[in-house]
Amino acid sequence: MPDDQPDLEHVRDALREHDAQPEPRMSHGPTDLEDGVTVIALDRDGEERFQPLRRSLGVSSFGMNLVRLRPRQRGRIHRHERQEEVYLVLEGTLTLELEGEASELVAGQLARVAPGIRRRLANRGDALLLVLALGGAGAHEGRDGRAFTDWDDHEGGAPQEIPLPPDLPEP
Protein backbone atom coordinates (compact mmCIF):
# COMPACT_ATOMS: atom_id res chain seq x y z
CA MET A 1 0.00 0.00 0.00
CA PRO A 2 1.43 3.44 -0.90
CA ASP A 3 2.39 5.69 2.02
CA ASP A 4 -0.17 8.34 1.03
CA GLN A 5 -3.08 5.87 1.31
CA PRO A 6 -4.53 5.40 4.82
CA ASP A 7 -5.07 1.89 6.15
CA LEU A 8 -8.84 1.77 6.44
CA GLU A 9 -9.25 -1.95 7.01
CA HIS A 10 -9.83 -1.39 10.76
CA VAL A 11 -12.63 1.08 9.90
CA ARG A 12 -14.21 -1.44 7.52
CA ASP A 13 -13.98 -4.13 10.23
CA ALA A 14 -15.66 -1.83 12.76
CA LEU A 15 -18.46 -1.01 10.32
CA ARG A 16 -19.01 -4.70 9.54
CA GLU A 17 -19.14 -5.47 13.27
CA HIS A 18 -21.60 -2.61 13.82
CA ASP A 19 -23.83 -3.85 10.99
CA ALA A 20 -23.82 -7.36 12.43
CA GLN A 21 -25.19 -6.17 15.79
CA PRO A 22 -28.97 -6.24 16.16
CA GLU A 23 -30.51 -2.82 16.52
CA PRO A 24 -32.80 -2.33 19.49
CA ARG A 25 -36.47 -2.03 18.73
CA MET A 26 -37.42 1.59 19.36
CA SER A 27 -41.17 1.38 19.03
CA HIS A 28 -42.86 4.49 20.34
CA GLY A 29 -46.17 4.08 18.58
CA PRO A 30 -49.03 1.65 18.32
CA THR A 31 -47.98 -1.86 19.25
CA ASP A 32 -51.08 -3.71 18.10
CA LEU A 33 -50.62 -3.13 14.37
CA GLU A 34 -50.77 -5.80 11.69
CA ASP A 35 -47.90 -8.30 11.39
CA GLY A 36 -45.38 -6.88 8.93
CA VAL A 37 -45.83 -3.30 10.16
CA THR A 38 -43.27 -1.66 12.44
CA VAL A 39 -43.54 1.80 13.98
CA ILE A 40 -40.62 3.68 15.48
CA ALA A 41 -40.03 7.32 16.36
CA LEU A 42 -37.35 9.61 15.05
CA ASP A 43 -35.20 10.72 17.97
CA ARG A 44 -34.78 14.41 17.22
CA ASP A 45 -32.71 15.06 20.33
CA GLY A 46 -30.42 12.01 20.26
CA GLU A 47 -26.76 12.49 21.13
CA GLU A 48 -25.31 10.54 18.21
CA ARG A 49 -25.04 11.98 14.72
CA PHE A 50 -26.87 8.99 13.23
CA GLN A 51 -30.01 7.18 14.23
CA PRO A 52 -29.99 3.93 12.24
CA LEU A 53 -33.53 3.11 11.13
CA ARG A 54 -33.31 0.26 8.61
CA ARG A 55 -32.97 -2.69 10.97
CA SER A 56 -35.25 -1.18 13.62
CA LEU A 57 -38.00 -1.05 11.01
CA GLY A 58 -37.12 -4.38 9.42
CA VAL A 59 -36.30 -2.78 6.05
CA SER A 60 -34.21 -5.09 3.88
CA SER A 61 -34.12 -3.47 0.44
CA PHE A 62 -32.55 -0.07 1.18
CA GLY A 63 -30.68 1.82 3.87
CA MET A 64 -32.24 4.50 6.04
CA ASN A 65 -30.73 6.79 8.67
CA LEU A 66 -31.64 9.97 10.47
CA VAL A 67 -28.65 12.30 10.32
CA ARG A 68 -28.45 14.87 13.14
CA LEU A 69 -25.94 17.67 12.75
CA ARG A 70 -25.73 20.36 15.34
CA PRO A 71 -24.57 23.87 14.38
CA ARG A 72 -21.13 23.83 12.70
CA GLN A 73 -20.93 20.02 12.52
CA ARG A 74 -20.18 18.22 9.27
CA GLY A 75 -19.68 14.68 8.10
CA ARG A 76 -16.88 12.97 6.25
CA ILE A 77 -16.29 13.35 2.55
CA HIS A 78 -17.49 10.03 1.17
CA ARG A 79 -18.87 8.27 -1.87
CA HIS A 80 -20.53 4.96 -2.60
CA GLU A 81 -19.50 2.48 -5.26
CA ARG A 82 -22.99 1.15 -6.02
CA GLN A 83 -25.47 2.90 -3.78
CA GLU A 84 -27.37 6.02 -4.74
CA GLU A 85 -28.60 8.17 -1.88
CA VAL A 86 -31.48 10.56 -1.37
CA TYR A 87 -31.26 13.20 1.33
CA LEU A 88 -34.54 14.71 2.60
CA VAL A 89 -34.11 17.79 4.79
CA LEU A 90 -36.60 17.55 7.65
CA GLU A 91 -35.41 20.51 9.70
CA GLY A 92 -32.74 23.17 9.31
CA THR A 93 -30.54 23.92 6.30
CA LEU A 94 -28.26 21.31 4.78
CA THR A 95 -25.07 22.36 3.06
CA LEU A 96 -24.51 19.55 0.57
CA GLU A 97 -21.00 19.57 -0.81
CA LEU A 98 -20.61 17.63 -4.07
CA GLU A 99 -17.06 17.26 -5.37
CA GLY A 100 -16.18 20.38 -3.35
CA GLU A 101 -19.06 22.56 -4.61
CA ALA A 102 -21.59 23.55 -1.92
CA SER A 103 -25.36 23.91 -2.32
CA GLU A 104 -27.95 24.60 0.34
CA LEU A 105 -31.17 22.68 0.81
CA VAL A 106 -33.91 23.74 3.22
CA ALA A 107 -36.63 21.77 4.99
CA GLY A 108 -38.80 19.97 2.47
CA GLN A 109 -36.15 19.75 -0.24
CA LEU A 110 -34.55 16.51 -1.45
CA ALA A 111 -31.38 15.70 -3.34
CA ARG A 112 -30.41 12.48 -5.07
CA VAL A 113 -26.68 11.74 -5.31
CA ALA A 114 -25.49 9.08 -7.74
CA PRO A 115 -22.88 6.46 -6.87
CA GLY A 116 -19.31 7.60 -7.40
CA ILE A 117 -19.94 11.26 -6.55
CA ARG A 118 -18.05 12.42 -3.47
CA ARG A 119 -20.23 14.27 -1.00
CA ARG A 120 -20.26 15.76 2.48
CA LEU A 121 -23.17 16.90 4.62
CA ALA A 122 -22.64 19.99 6.76
CA ASN A 123 -24.62 22.28 9.03
CA ARG A 124 -23.34 25.82 8.59
CA GLY A 125 -26.39 27.19 10.38
CA ASP A 126 -27.18 28.02 14.01
CA ALA A 127 -29.98 25.46 14.45
CA LEU A 128 -30.21 21.68 14.53
CA LEU A 129 -30.18 19.97 11.12
CA LEU A 130 -32.20 16.78 10.62
CA VAL A 131 -31.81 14.86 7.36
CA LEU A 132 -33.40 11.56 6.39
CA ALA A 133 -30.84 9.64 4.31
CA LEU A 134 -32.12 6.82 2.10
CA GLY A 135 -29.81 4.63 0.04
CA GLY A 136 -30.08 1.62 -2.19
CA ALA A 137 -28.16 -0.19 -4.88
CA GLY A 138 -30.65 -2.49 -6.60
CA ALA A 139 -32.73 -1.75 -9.67
CA HIS A 140 -36.27 -0.52 -9.07
CA GLU A 141 -38.73 -3.32 -9.81
CA GLY A 142 -41.49 -1.10 -11.12
CA ARG A 143 -45.05 -0.89 -9.98
CA ASP A 144 -46.22 -3.84 -7.95
CA GLY A 145 -49.05 -2.14 -6.06
CA ARG A 146 -52.67 -3.17 -5.83
CA ALA A 147 -55.48 -0.81 -4.85
CA PHE A 148 -58.85 -1.71 -3.37
CA THR A 149 -62.25 -0.05 -3.44
CA ASP A 150 -62.98 -1.01 0.18
CA TRP A 151 -61.83 -3.34 2.97
CA ASP A 152 -64.05 -6.17 1.68
CA ASP A 153 -62.38 -6.08 -1.76
CA HIS A 154 -59.57 -8.66 -1.62
CA GLU A 155 -58.72 -8.83 -5.33
CA GLY A 156 -58.14 -5.16 -6.09
CA GLY A 157 -56.69 -3.75 -9.27
CA ALA A 158 -53.94 -1.54 -10.61
CA PRO A 159 -53.91 1.72 -8.60
CA GLN A 160 -54.56 3.85 -11.69
CA GLU A 161 -57.74 1.80 -12.35
CA ILE A 162 -59.26 2.31 -8.88
CA PRO A 163 -60.89 5.72 -8.32
CA LEU A 164 -59.86 7.81 -5.33
CA PRO A 165 -62.34 7.64 -2.46
CA PRO A 166 -64.32 10.68 -1.37
CA ASP A 167 -62.58 12.97 1.12
CA LEU A 168 -63.41 12.66 4.80
CA PRO A 169 -66.38 14.71 6.01
CA GLU A 170 -65.79 17.94 7.93
CA PRO A 171 -65.88 17.45 11.73
Residue frames as a rotation matrix with the C-alpha (Angstrom) as fourth column:
MET 1
0.585 0.811 0.000 0.00
0.811 -0.585 0.000 0.00
0.000 0.000 -1.000 0.00
PRO 2
-0.077 -0.622 0.779 1.43
0.497 -0.701 -0.511 3.44
0.864 0.348 0.364 -0.90
ASP 3
-0.720 -0.319 -0.616 2.39
0.691 -0.255 -0.676 5.69
0.058 -0.913 0.404 2.02
ASP 4
-0.933 0.354 0.070 -0.17
-0.354 -0.935 0.018 8.34
0.072 -0.008 0.997 1.03
GLN 5
-0.119 0.915 -0.385 -3.08
-0.311 0.334 0.890 5.87
0.943 0.226 0.245 1.31
PRO 6
-0.289 0.045 0.956 -4.53
-0.957 -0.037 -0.287 5.40
0.023 -0.998 0.053 4.82
ASP 7
-0.911 0.028 -0.411 -5.07
0.035 0.999 -0.010 1.89
0.410 -0.023 -0.912 6.15
LEU 8
-0.414 0.851 0.323 -8.84
-0.884 -0.460 0.080 1.77
0.216 -0.252 0.943 6.44
GLU 9
-0.403 0.254 -0.879 -9.25
-0.050 0.953 0.299 -1.95
0.914 0.165 -0.371 7.01
HIS 10
-0.881 0.083 -0.467 -9.83
0.474 0.198 -0.858 -1.39
0.021 -0.977 -0.214 10.76
VAL 11
-0.680 0.688 -0.253 -12.63
-0.599 -0.720 -0.349 1.08
-0.422 -0.086 0.902 9.90
ARG 12
-0.278 0.566 -0.776 -14.21
-0.725 0.406 0.556 -1.44
0.630 0.717 0.298 7.52
ASP 13
-0.645 -0.015 -0.764 -13.98
0.332 0.895 -0.298 -4.13
0.688 -0.446 -0.572 10.23
ALA 14
-0.919 0.306 -0.249 -15.66
0.127 -0.368 -0.921 -1.83
-0.373 -0.878 0.299 12.76
LEU 15
-0.459 0.785 -0.417 -18.46
-0.879 -0.470 0.082 -1.01
-0.131 0.404 0.905 10.32
ARG 16
-0.333 0.307 -0.892 -19.01
-0.343 0.841 0.418 -4.70
0.878 0.445 -0.175 9.54
GLU 17
-0.820 -0.007 -0.572 -19.14
0.490 0.509 -0.708 -5.47
0.296 -0.861 -0.414 13.27
HIS 18
-0.811 0.551 -0.197 -21.60
-0.331 -0.710 -0.621 -2.61
-0.482 -0.438 0.759 13.82
ASP 19
-0.321 0.708 -0.629 -23.83
-0.902 -0.027 0.430 -3.85
0.288 0.705 0.648 10.99
ALA 20
-0.510 0.072 -0.857 -23.82
0.011 0.997 0.077 -7.36
0.860 0.030 -0.510 12.43
GLN 21
-0.972 0.151 -0.182 -25.19
0.185 0.005 -0.983 -6.17
-0.148 -0.988 -0.033 15.79
PRO 22
-0.191 0.966 0.174 -28.97
0.908 0.107 0.404 -6.24
0.372 0.235 -0.898 16.16
GLU 23
-0.751 0.037 0.659 -30.51
-0.126 -0.988 -0.088 -2.82
0.648 -0.149 0.747 16.52
PRO 24
-0.848 0.500 -0.177 -32.80
0.314 0.204 -0.927 -2.33
-0.428 -0.841 -0.330 19.49
ARG 25
-0.203 0.871 0.448 -36.47
0.849 -0.071 0.524 -2.03
0.488 0.487 -0.725 18.73
MET 26
-0.947 -0.148 -0.285 -37.42
0.269 -0.849 -0.455 1.59
-0.175 -0.507 0.844 19.36
SER 27
-0.375 0.884 0.280 -41.17
0.657 0.040 0.753 1.38
0.654 0.466 -0.595 19.03
HIS 28
-0.913 0.131 -0.386 -42.86
0.203 -0.674 -0.710 4.49
-0.353 -0.727 0.589 20.34
GLY 29
-0.602 0.741 -0.299 -46.17
-0.772 -0.442 0.457 4.08
0.206 0.506 0.838 18.58
PRO 30
0.478 0.861 0.176 -49.03
-0.878 0.475 0.062 1.65
-0.031 -0.184 0.982 18.32
THR 31
-0.615 -0.730 0.297 -47.98
-0.735 0.668 0.120 -1.86
-0.286 -0.144 -0.947 19.25
ASP 32
-0.204 0.616 0.761 -51.08
0.046 0.783 -0.621 -3.71
-0.978 -0.091 -0.188 18.10
LEU 33
0.092 0.186 -0.978 -50.62
-0.903 -0.398 -0.160 -3.13
-0.419 0.898 0.132 14.37
GLU 34
0.929 0.314 -0.197 -50.77
-0.370 0.755 -0.542 -5.80
-0.022 0.576 0.817 11.69
ASP 35
0.386 -0.817 0.428 -47.90
0.379 0.563 0.734 -8.30
-0.841 -0.121 0.527 11.39
GLY 36
0.024 -0.468 0.883 -45.38
1.000 -0.004 -0.029 -6.88
0.017 0.884 0.468 8.93
VAL 37
0.513 0.153 0.845 -45.83
0.219 -0.975 0.044 -3.30
0.830 0.163 -0.533 10.16
THR 38
-0.045 -0.593 -0.804 -43.27
0.997 0.022 -0.073 -1.66
0.061 -0.805 0.590 12.44
VAL 39
0.738 0.278 0.615 -43.54
0.238 -0.960 0.148 1.80
0.631 0.037 -0.775 13.98
ILE 40
-0.068 -0.748 -0.660 -40.62
0.997 -0.073 -0.020 3.68
-0.034 -0.659 0.751 15.48
ALA 41
0.913 0.324 -0.249 -40.03
0.340 -0.940 0.021 7.32
-0.227 -0.104 -0.968 16.36
LEU 42
0.260 -0.829 0.496 -37.35
0.435 -0.358 -0.826 9.61
0.862 0.430 0.267 15.05
ASP 43
0.450 -0.213 -0.867 -35.20
0.866 -0.132 0.482 10.72
-0.218 -0.968 0.125 17.97
ARG 44
0.758 -0.060 0.649 -34.78
0.299 -0.853 -0.428 14.41
0.579 0.519 -0.629 17.22
ASP 45
0.726 -0.400 0.559 -32.71
-0.644 -0.681 0.349 15.06
0.241 -0.613 -0.752 20.33
GLY 46
0.917 -0.387 -0.091 -30.42
0.398 0.893 0.210 12.01
0.000 -0.229 0.973 20.26
GLU 47
0.574 -0.773 -0.272 -26.76
-0.231 -0.471 0.851 12.49
-0.786 -0.425 -0.449 21.13
GLU 48
-0.252 -0.690 0.678 -25.31
0.491 0.513 0.704 10.54
-0.834 0.510 0.209 18.21
ARG 49
-0.619 -0.049 -0.784 -25.04
-0.534 -0.706 0.466 11.98
-0.576 0.707 0.411 14.72
PHE 50
-0.629 0.380 -0.678 -26.87
-0.524 0.436 0.731 8.99
0.573 0.816 -0.075 13.23
GLN 51
-0.183 0.625 0.759 -30.01
-0.664 0.491 -0.565 7.18
-0.725 -0.607 0.325 14.23
PRO 52
-0.960 -0.149 -0.239 -29.99
-0.277 0.637 0.719 3.93
0.045 0.757 -0.652 12.24
LEU 53
-0.213 0.973 0.084 -33.53
-0.858 -0.145 -0.494 3.11
-0.468 -0.177 0.866 11.13
ARG 54
-0.221 0.130 -0.967 -33.31
-0.830 0.496 0.256 0.26
0.512 0.859 -0.002 8.61
ARG 55
-0.723 -0.121 -0.680 -32.97
0.093 0.958 -0.270 -2.69
0.684 -0.259 -0.682 10.97
SER 56
-0.903 0.429 0.012 -35.25
-0.102 -0.187 -0.977 -1.18
-0.417 -0.884 0.213 13.62
LEU 57
-0.104 0.901 -0.421 -38.00
-0.882 -0.279 -0.379 -1.05
-0.459 0.332 0.824 11.01
GLY 58
0.069 0.073 0.995 -37.12
0.121 0.989 -0.081 -4.38
-0.990 0.126 0.059 9.42
VAL 59
0.782 0.142 -0.607 -36.30
-0.525 -0.373 -0.765 -2.78
-0.335 0.917 -0.217 6.05
SER 60
0.302 -0.680 0.668 -34.21
0.271 0.734 0.623 -5.09
-0.914 -0.007 0.406 3.88
SER 61
0.467 -0.040 0.883 -34.12
0.875 0.167 -0.455 -3.47
-0.129 0.985 0.113 0.44
PHE 62
0.276 -0.437 0.856 -32.55
0.304 -0.805 -0.509 -0.07
0.912 0.400 -0.089 1.18
GLY 63
-0.511 -0.543 -0.666 -30.68
0.822 -0.081 -0.564 1.82
0.252 -0.836 0.488 3.87
MET 64
0.387 0.669 0.634 -32.24
0.292 -0.741 0.605 4.50
0.875 -0.049 -0.482 6.04
ASN 65
-0.353 -0.527 -0.773 -30.73
0.926 -0.078 -0.369 6.79
0.134 -0.846 0.516 8.67
LEU 66
0.902 0.416 0.111 -31.64
0.380 -0.891 0.249 9.97
0.203 -0.183 -0.962 10.47
VAL 67
-0.199 -0.973 0.119 -28.65
0.828 -0.232 -0.511 12.30
0.525 -0.003 0.851 10.32
ARG 68
0.869 0.393 -0.301 -28.45
0.495 -0.682 0.539 14.87
0.006 -0.617 -0.787 13.14
LEU 69
-0.230 -0.940 0.253 -25.94
0.833 -0.325 -0.448 17.67
0.503 0.108 0.858 12.75
ARG 70
0.485 0.293 -0.824 -25.73
0.745 -0.632 0.213 20.36
-0.459 -0.717 -0.525 15.34
PRO 71
0.988 -0.088 -0.128 -24.57
-0.137 -0.881 -0.452 23.87
-0.073 0.464 -0.883 14.38
ARG 72
0.348 -0.905 -0.244 -21.13
-0.930 -0.365 0.027 23.83
-0.114 0.217 -0.969 12.70
GLN 73
-0.050 -0.361 0.931 -20.93
-0.234 0.911 0.341 20.02
-0.971 -0.201 -0.130 12.52
ARG 74
0.318 0.148 -0.936 -20.18
-0.948 0.047 -0.315 18.22
-0.002 0.988 0.155 9.27
GLY 75
0.834 0.042 0.550 -19.68
-0.097 0.993 0.072 14.68
-0.543 -0.114 0.832 8.10
ARG 76
-0.209 -0.932 0.295 -16.88
0.124 0.274 0.954 12.97
-0.970 0.236 0.058 6.25
ILE 77
-0.041 0.074 -0.996 -16.29
-0.979 -0.204 0.025 13.35
-0.202 0.976 0.081 2.55
HIS 78
-0.457 -0.082 0.886 -17.49
-0.121 0.992 0.029 10.03
-0.881 -0.094 -0.463 1.17
ARG 79
-0.247 0.457 -0.854 -18.87
-0.964 -0.029 0.263 8.27
0.095 0.889 0.448 -1.87
HIS 80
0.212 0.366 0.906 -20.53
-0.378 0.885 -0.270 4.96
-0.901 -0.286 0.326 -2.60
GLU 81
-0.821 -0.571 0.008 -19.50
-0.254 0.377 0.891 2.48
-0.512 0.729 -0.455 -5.26
ARG 82
-0.832 0.538 0.132 -22.99
0.466 0.552 0.691 1.15
0.299 0.637 -0.711 -6.02
GLN 83
-0.169 0.832 -0.529 -25.47
0.950 -0.006 -0.313 2.90
-0.263 -0.555 -0.789 -3.78
GLU 84
-0.452 0.161 0.877 -27.37
0.262 -0.916 0.303 6.02
0.852 0.367 0.372 -4.74
GLU 85
-0.610 0.226 -0.760 -28.60
0.769 -0.064 -0.636 8.17
-0.192 -0.972 -0.135 -1.88
VAL 86
0.026 0.657 0.754 -31.48
0.395 -0.699 0.596 10.56
0.918 0.283 -0.278 -1.37
TYR 87
-0.814 -0.266 -0.517 -31.26
0.581 -0.342 -0.739 13.20
0.019 -0.901 0.433 1.33
LEU 88
0.148 0.908 0.392 -34.54
0.559 -0.403 0.725 14.71
0.816 0.112 -0.567 2.60
VAL 89
-0.867 -0.426 0.259 -34.11
0.079 -0.630 -0.772 17.79
0.493 -0.649 0.580 4.79
LEU 90
-0.036 0.862 -0.505 -36.60
0.854 0.289 0.432 17.55
0.519 -0.416 -0.747 7.65
GLU 91
0.900 0.244 -0.361 -35.41
0.418 -0.717 0.558 20.51
-0.123 -0.653 -0.747 9.70
GLY 92
0.258 -0.834 -0.488 -32.74
0.125 -0.472 0.873 23.17
-0.958 -0.286 -0.017 9.31
THR 93
0.807 -0.117 -0.579 -30.54
-0.578 -0.357 -0.733 23.92
-0.121 0.927 -0.356 6.30
LEU 94
0.601 -0.588 0.541 -28.26
0.443 0.809 0.387 21.31
-0.665 0.006 0.747 4.78
THR 95
0.335 -0.609 -0.719 -25.07
-0.868 -0.496 0.015 22.36
-0.365 0.619 -0.695 3.06
LEU 96
0.760 -0.041 0.648 -24.51
0.216 0.957 -0.192 19.55
-0.613 0.286 0.737 0.57
GLU 97
0.100 -0.824 -0.557 -21.00
-0.782 -0.412 0.469 19.57
-0.616 0.389 -0.686 -0.81
LEU 98
0.833 0.156 0.531 -20.61
0.201 0.808 -0.554 17.63
-0.516 0.568 0.642 -4.07
GLU 99
0.363 -0.812 0.456 -17.06
0.910 0.202 -0.363 17.26
0.203 0.547 0.812 -5.37
GLY 100
-0.581 -0.689 -0.433 -16.18
0.799 -0.584 -0.143 20.38
-0.154 -0.429 0.890 -3.35
GLU 101
-0.781 0.392 0.486 -19.06
-0.062 -0.823 0.564 22.56
0.621 0.410 0.668 -4.61
ALA 102
-0.866 0.422 -0.268 -21.59
0.356 0.144 -0.923 23.55
-0.351 -0.895 -0.275 -1.92
SER 103
-0.514 0.815 0.267 -25.36
-0.076 -0.353 0.932 23.91
0.854 0.459 0.244 -2.32
GLU 104
-0.913 0.258 0.315 -27.95
-0.349 -0.094 -0.932 24.60
-0.210 -0.962 0.176 0.34
LEU 105
-0.461 0.828 -0.319 -31.17
0.202 0.448 0.871 22.68
0.864 0.337 -0.374 0.81
VAL 106
-0.689 0.319 0.650 -33.91
-0.707 -0.493 -0.507 23.74
0.159 -0.809 0.566 3.22
ALA 107
-0.654 0.502 0.567 -36.63
-0.129 0.664 -0.736 21.77
-0.746 -0.554 -0.370 4.99
GLY 108
0.443 0.892 0.086 -38.80
-0.173 0.179 -0.968 19.97
-0.879 0.415 0.234 2.47
GLN 109
0.484 -0.334 -0.809 -36.15
-0.874 -0.130 -0.469 19.75
0.051 0.934 -0.355 -0.24
LEU 110
0.720 -0.253 0.646 -34.55
0.075 0.954 0.289 16.51
-0.690 -0.160 0.706 -1.45
ALA 111
0.218 -0.688 -0.692 -31.38
-0.969 -0.236 -0.070 15.70
-0.115 0.686 -0.718 -3.34
ARG 112
0.951 -0.038 0.308 -30.41
0.076 0.991 -0.114 12.48
-0.301 0.131 0.945 -5.07
VAL 113
0.221 -0.947 -0.234 -26.68
-0.910 -0.287 0.301 11.74
-0.352 0.146 -0.925 -5.31
ALA 114
0.808 0.070 -0.584 -25.49
-0.426 0.755 -0.499 9.08
0.406 0.652 0.640 -7.74
PRO 115
0.793 -0.606 0.066 -22.88
0.429 0.632 0.645 6.46
-0.432 -0.483 0.761 -6.87
GLY 116
0.156 -0.868 0.472 -19.31
0.976 0.063 -0.207 7.60
0.150 0.493 0.857 -7.40
ILE 117
0.238 -0.038 0.970 -19.94
0.131 -0.989 -0.071 11.26
0.962 0.144 -0.231 -6.55
ARG 118
-0.592 -0.486 -0.643 -18.05
0.720 0.039 -0.693 12.42
0.362 -0.873 0.327 -3.47
ARG 119
0.228 0.746 0.626 -20.23
0.095 -0.656 0.748 14.27
0.969 -0.111 -0.221 -1.00
ARG 120
-0.809 -0.315 -0.496 -20.26
0.523 0.001 -0.853 15.76
0.269 -0.949 0.164 2.48
LEU 121
0.350 0.928 0.125 -23.17
0.590 -0.322 0.740 16.90
0.728 -0.185 -0.660 4.62
ALA 122
-0.763 -0.613 -0.207 -22.64
0.571 -0.487 -0.661 19.99
0.304 -0.622 0.722 6.76
ASN 123
0.488 0.843 -0.227 -24.62
0.853 -0.406 0.327 22.28
0.184 -0.353 -0.917 9.03
ARG 124
-0.585 -0.700 0.409 -23.34
0.624 -0.711 -0.323 25.82
0.517 0.066 0.853 8.59
GLY 125
0.106 0.764 0.636 -26.39
0.007 -0.640 0.768 27.19
0.994 -0.077 -0.074 10.38
ASP 126
-0.681 -0.287 0.674 -27.18
-0.580 -0.350 -0.735 28.02
0.446 -0.892 0.072 14.01
ALA 127
0.197 0.830 0.522 -29.98
-0.953 0.286 -0.096 25.46
-0.229 -0.478 0.848 14.45
LEU 128
-0.260 -0.190 0.947 -30.21
-0.201 0.970 0.139 21.68
-0.944 -0.154 -0.290 14.53
LEU 129
-0.262 0.133 -0.956 -30.18
-0.963 0.030 0.268 19.97
0.065 0.991 0.120 11.12
LEU 130
-0.133 0.289 0.948 -32.20
-0.252 0.915 -0.315 16.78
-0.959 -0.281 -0.049 10.62
VAL 131
-0.216 -0.017 -0.976 -31.81
-0.976 0.021 0.216 14.86
0.017 1.000 -0.021 7.36
LEU 132
0.529 0.360 0.769 -33.40
-0.291 0.927 -0.235 11.56
-0.797 -0.100 0.595 6.39
ALA 133
-0.321 -0.720 -0.616 -30.84
-0.912 0.060 0.406 9.64
-0.255 0.692 -0.675 4.31
LEU 134
0.641 0.550 0.536 -32.12
-0.293 0.820 -0.491 6.82
-0.710 0.158 0.687 2.10
GLY 135
-0.209 -0.781 -0.589 -29.81
-0.934 -0.019 0.356 4.63
-0.289 0.625 -0.725 0.04
GLY 136
0.560 0.367 0.743 -30.08
-0.149 0.927 -0.345 1.62
-0.815 0.082 0.573 -2.19
ALA 137
-0.446 -0.835 -0.322 -28.16
-0.578 -0.007 0.816 -0.19
-0.684 0.550 -0.479 -4.88
GLY 138
-0.584 0.249 0.773 -30.65
0.504 0.857 0.105 -2.49
-0.636 0.451 -0.626 -6.60
ALA 139
-0.938 0.303 0.170 -32.73
0.022 -0.437 0.899 -1.75
0.346 0.847 0.403 -9.67
HIS 140
-0.530 0.837 0.138 -36.27
-0.675 -0.317 -0.666 -0.52
-0.514 -0.446 0.733 -9.07
GLU 141
-0.815 0.213 0.539 -38.73
0.315 0.943 0.103 -3.32
-0.487 0.254 -0.836 -9.81
GLY 142
-0.798 0.577 0.175 -41.49
-0.081 -0.390 0.917 -1.10
0.598 0.717 0.358 -11.12
ARG 143
-0.276 0.794 0.541 -45.05
-0.935 -0.352 0.039 -0.89
0.221 -0.495 0.840 -9.98
ASP 144
-0.784 0.094 -0.614 -46.22
0.122 0.992 -0.005 -3.84
0.609 -0.079 -0.789 -7.95
GLY 145
-0.889 0.430 0.157 -49.05
-0.334 -0.373 -0.866 -2.14
-0.314 -0.822 0.475 -6.06
ARG 146
-0.545 0.839 -0.013 -52.67
0.633 0.421 0.650 -3.17
0.551 0.345 -0.760 -5.83
ALA 147
-0.888 0.356 0.291 -55.48
-0.449 -0.803 -0.391 -0.81
0.094 -0.478 0.873 -4.85
PHE 148
-0.708 0.669 -0.226 -58.85
0.695 0.716 -0.057 -1.71
0.123 -0.198 -0.972 -3.37
THR 149
-0.319 0.687 0.654 -62.25
0.074 -0.670 0.739 -0.05
0.945 0.284 0.163 -3.44
ASP 150
0.443 0.416 0.794 -62.98
-0.773 -0.272 0.574 -1.01
0.455 -0.868 0.201 0.18
TRP 151
-0.329 -0.640 0.695 -61.83
-0.920 0.383 -0.083 -3.34
-0.213 -0.666 -0.714 2.97
ASP 152
0.338 0.528 0.779 -64.05
-0.306 0.844 -0.439 -6.17
-0.890 -0.090 0.447 1.68
ASP 153
0.900 -0.118 -0.420 -62.38
-0.410 0.104 -0.906 -6.08
0.150 0.988 0.045 -1.76
HIS 154
0.515 -0.728 0.453 -59.57
-0.148 0.445 0.883 -8.66
-0.844 -0.522 0.122 -1.62
GLU 155
0.456 -0.326 0.828 -58.72
0.836 0.477 -0.272 -8.83
-0.307 0.816 0.490 -5.33
GLY 156
0.212 -0.345 -0.914 -58.14
0.070 -0.928 0.366 -5.16
-0.975 -0.142 -0.172 -6.09
GLY 157
0.783 -0.010 0.622 -56.69
0.622 0.031 -0.782 -3.75
-0.011 0.999 0.031 -9.27
ALA 158
-0.286 -0.890 0.354 -53.94
0.873 -0.395 -0.286 -1.54
0.394 0.227 0.890 -10.61
PRO 159
-0.406 0.126 -0.905 -53.91
0.669 -0.634 -0.388 1.72
-0.622 -0.763 0.173 -8.60
GLN 160
-0.917 0.025 -0.399 -54.56
-0.241 -0.831 0.501 3.85
-0.319 0.556 0.768 -11.69
GLU 161
-0.683 0.702 -0.201 -57.74
0.112 0.372 0.922 1.80
0.722 0.607 -0.332 -12.35
ILE 162
-0.121 0.618 -0.777 -59.26
0.972 0.233 0.034 2.31
0.202 -0.751 -0.629 -8.88
PRO 163
0.228 0.242 0.943 -60.89
0.238 -0.953 0.187 5.72
0.944 0.182 -0.274 -8.32
LEU 164
-0.855 -0.498 0.142 -59.86
0.042 -0.341 -0.939 7.81
0.516 -0.797 0.312 -5.33
PRO 165
-0.243 0.803 -0.544 -62.34
0.952 0.304 0.023 7.64
0.184 -0.513 -0.839 -2.46
PRO 166
0.522 0.461 0.718 -64.32
0.292 -0.887 0.358 10.68
0.802 0.023 -0.597 -1.37
ASP 167
-0.541 -0.714 0.445 -62.58
-0.142 -0.444 -0.885 12.97
0.829 -0.542 0.139 1.12
LEU 168
-0.617 0.270 -0.739 -63.41
0.772 0.392 -0.501 12.66
0.154 -0.880 -0.450 4.80
PRO 169
0.410 0.823 0.393 -66.38
0.638 -0.566 0.522 14.71
0.652 0.037 -0.757 6.01
GLU 170
-0.294 -0.407 0.865 -65.79
-0.278 -0.829 -0.485 17.94
0.915 -0.383 0.131 7.93
PRO 171
-0.793 -0.020 -0.609 -65.88
0.524 0.488 -0.698 17.45
0.311 -0.873 -0.377 11.73
